[in-house]
């Protein structure tokens, strides 16, 4: 699904790596509008790979159904605004102890938005901000523990220029500007504290 100019300022946010739904994409250059939406159902079979899993279930099936929509709009000179929404329904099937339970690590709802501004008086400079809300996430396959939802806000800038005939891009970002404390899902039965407020600076040279 297209992201307009946002990927040049911030990293792209995958709403859910296991459920991509680019079923419909409409690009209207005349109006500087980019829109995408779709639905997908995915079924995966899993075999037990450890003694712990063998005690719990010999095999299970994971079912993912999701709807995702997103749009980017260019407003006036240099402004781009966009967002994405995703609803995801997941469940285990054929598991000895967690049939019908929500799949661990899959939030039910995710929303993300961004705004980018191309500075007209400084060629190559872009500034922007983005936000992402992640809903409650089940931590255990049994469904008896959830990590609470959270919203993160980030700001940043990129500056693209040429040095010695090579393209150079400088990036600066301030992530989690509100210093939000949250738990981040890692894998089944395990979570870790999310990253605190973080400042990052980097540069890239295109040879």
N, C-alpha and C positions, 0 to 999 in steps of 0.2 A: 504494500500500500504506500502510495507516495507521501512524501513529507515536505515537499516544497523546499524552502531554504533552511529549515530548522537543523538538518543534519550537519550543516556547515558551522553551526555555532555550538550545539550541544550533542551529546551522544543520543542516539535514538533510543526510545523506550520500547522494548518488546512487551506488549501488553500481556502476552502469555506465549512463551516459546513453543509450547506443545499444541497450540490451537491457532493456526493462522487461517484467516478466512477471506482471502482476496477474491471474492466471487464477483464483485461488481466494481468497476472503476470508471468514473466519468471525469474527463479533463476538459475544461472549457477555457481555453486560452484567452478568448475574447473578454471574458469577465474575470480572468485571473482566479478561477475557482478550481480546486481539486477535491474530489469527493470519492470515497470508497466505502463499500459496505458488503457484508456477506454472512453466510452461515455455513457451519461445517459440523459434521459428526465424525468422530474418529474412534475406532475400537482397537485396542492393543492387547495382545496376549503376553503374559509373563509367567515364567517358570521360577520356582524357588531356587535361589543361588547360595543359600547359607543354611546352617542348622537351625538358626532362629526362624527363618522363613518356613522351613520344613515343619517346625512345631506349630506354626500359625496357619499355614496353608500350603498345599503342594503346588498350586498354581492359581492364578486369578486373572480376571479380565478387567481392563480399565476402559470406561466409556466416557468420552468427552463430547459435549454438545455446546456450541458457543455461537454468539452473535457479536459481530464487531462492526463499528462504523467510525469513519474518520473524515475530516475535511480540512483543507487549507485554503485560506482566502488572502489575496494580496490587496491591501487597502491603501490607496493613495501612493505616494512616492516613498518607497522603501519599507513599508510596514507589511509584515506577514503574520497572520493570526491563524491558529489551527488547534485542533483537538481530536481526541479519540475516545471512544467508549467501548467497553467490552463486558458482556455478560457471559458467564461460563457455568454450565451445569455439568458436574462430573460425579461418577459413582463407581464403586467396585462391584464386580459380578463374579460369581463362582469362587468366592473366597470363603474359607471354612468359618471365619469368625467375623468378617466385616462386610458381608453382602449388603448392598444398598447404601453403605456409608459413603460420605463425600471423600474424594481422593485427597490425600495429604499433599499440601503444597500448592493447591489450586484455589486462589481467591475467587469468590463468586462474582465480584464486580471490580473493574478497574477503570479509572478515568484519568486522562492526561491532557494537558493543554500547554500551549507555548505562544509566545509573541517574539518576533525578531524585527530589528530595525537596522537598515543599512544607512550608515551615516553619510550624508551626501558630500560633506566638506572634507572628509578624510577617505579617499579611495581605498577600498580593501577592508574597511573597518565595519564590523557588525556587532551589535550588542543585543542581548535578549534575556528572557526569563522563561522558566517553565515550572510546571507543578504537576504532581502525580498523586492520585489517591489510590491506595490499595486496600481492598476490603478485608474482612476477617479471613484468616487462612487456617484450615485444619492442619494440626501438627501430627496427629497420630492416625493411622488407618482406622482405628476403632472409633474415631470421631469424638473422643471424650476430652480433647484439649484443643483450644484455638488460640492463635496469636491475633491480637486486636488489630483493627485497621489503622492506617496512618496516612498522613499527607505530607509530602516533601516539597519544598520550594527551593529553586536554584536560580542563580543569575550568572552571566558570563559574557565574554566577548572574544572575538577572533579578529586578527589582523593579518591579511594576506598581502605579501609584497614579493619583490625579486631581489636577490643578492647574488652577485657574480654570475648572473644568467640562470640561476636556479630559483624555483618557486619556494618561498618560505612562508609558513603559517604559524603565527604565535597565538596561543590560547591561554586565557585566564578564566577561572571559574570559582565560584563560591557555592558549594553544595550544602543542602540542608541549612539554609540561612537562619531558620528559627531554632536550630539545634534540637530538633524533635527527637525524643527518646522513643525507640520502638524495637520490636523483636522482628528479626528477619528469618524466614524459613530457609534451612539449609538442605536437609533431607529428612525422611520419616523419623519422627521421635527426637529431632534435634533442631534447635533454634539458637541464634546468637544475637547479641546486641547489634543494631544497625549502626552504620557509620555516623559519627557526630558531625558537627559543622566542620567542613573541610575546605581549605584553599588549595588550588592546584594551578601550576604554571607549566606549560610545555611548549615545545616548538617542533615543527616538522619540516624537513627539507625534501623536496621532490627532485630526484636526480633524473 
